[in-house]
Structures are given as structure tokens and as C-alpha cells.
């Protein structure tokens, strides 16, 4: 099968088109061996759209809401949403890898001489530690940060879309899951776990969820929880072209910190895919 690789916005409409809100996209495909490139120009007559970004939102944006149960259980909490499309995730990026090395060096300088108690005194880390302690768990970003700062390890190399998130996550400390949007079944809902909820973990094993953990659901059920991570139905792969990032922030992690995480992920993605589409980026709180 041909592999979709991206989009390019054309400059001018054809002479026969008089509609000022007509847009053109060059849809670029590669064959399986990456030897042939195929380009198709698609003109979109869109008098009801003010610009192409409006069309992108209508065409691609996943419907995501936070229900009252989540708002009641976690007043002051926030959820960050970043949805991006039109990305080629098949190849490692030298520019992104250089940014990862720079972030590692920055973290080691920032936290030189830190012990675990010092990490736990950081306001964002302390907020997650309080949340995880309710479930007798340790915040996994703390463990990852210690491995980089105290043990000299490097950020993992998975794929550009996954690495873009990991790199931002270690810098801001904001927990964020990454999903292949094409594998999700909307509508999506931010909720809390209930008795009987379970998730199929990345290793394929089912896991019963504790009650009142923050979760996200789609029509398939729970697809992500703070304590046990995301399911095995929607992980990002090398073939992902449309991604959804969801940041889970308990009380004590402000909206501006969550937005900084989303901005950092987007910045990292644009290092290797500058022509991607920003579909949506927002922070949801208990009041909206």
C-alpha cells in the first residue's frame, strides 16, 4: 500500500475558481519502498470556512469532553490536549536527537547535586507524588528523571512522535500520554475509574483499575489512566500521521505549566515535521 507522508498548501487557486475561500492541498504519497512519490492536488470549495485551519478542525478534530464526575473528584485539576496531523513518523530525526542531548545536559545542570528528597520538593513533582501516594505508587517520571540526572542515562529512542513527548515530559515533569488518533473511537471523555474498570496494558495483559483514578475513555472503554498508563489499542507507531497528546495534571499543577508542556511537544514535533497541522491545543480545567 502507498504510505501517506504529508500535505503542502498551494499558493493560488486555479483561474477558473472564483471562490476566495477555496484551498488546495497537495497530498503526497510514497510507495512501500519509498522509491516513488505521488502527488494529488485536491481543491476544496469551502465558502463556509474562513480559512484552512477551520477546515482542519472540522475535518480532523476529535471531540473530547470532561464529565462532571471528573470535575467533582478533582477540583483544581487540569487536562491538556494537543492534537496534530500530517506527520511523517517513520524516520529518526537528527535535529530532534540533538535537542534530546541538549535537554539531558540542561537537566543535569539544573538538578546537579539533587537527591530524591530534592526532586520531591519541586512543586510539580510534589503534586504528582501526592496523587500517586493515594494509590501506593511512585510517579514514574521521577524515576526517569533520576535515571538521567543521577545515573547518566539518555532519553530513549522510540520514534519521533514518542520522543517529542518524552523529551518535553522530563523538562516540564507533566505526565502526558501519546495516542495514534486514528486508532481511537470517539467521542472521548475525561472521567474517573469505577469498580470493574480494566485496561489492556501495552504488554497485552488486562489490569483491573483502582477506583477514582483519572482516566480517558472512548467507545472501546478506558484507553488511559494515570496510574497504569495507556492501553495497547492506540499507541503511536511508525505509521502514525495523526497524534493526540493528553496531559494529566492533578491539583497543584497549574494551567500555565500544562500549556508549557503542550508547547514543548509541538516545538519538538516541528523540529522534524514543520509543515504539520495543529488541529487543537487547549487546557481543560474543572470549570470548563
Secondary structure by P-SEA (a helix, b strand, c coil): cccccbbbbbcccccccccccbbbbbbbbbcccccbbbbbbbbbbccccccaaaaaaaacccbbbbcaaaaaaccccbbbbbbbcccccccccaaaaaaaaaaaaaaaaaaccccaaaaaacaaaaaaaaaaaaaccccaaaaaaaaaaccccccccccaaaaaaaaaaaaccbbbbbbccccccccccbbbbcccccccccccbbbbbccccccccccccccccccccccccccccccccbbbbbbbbcccccaaaaaaaaaaaaaaaaaccccccccccccccccc
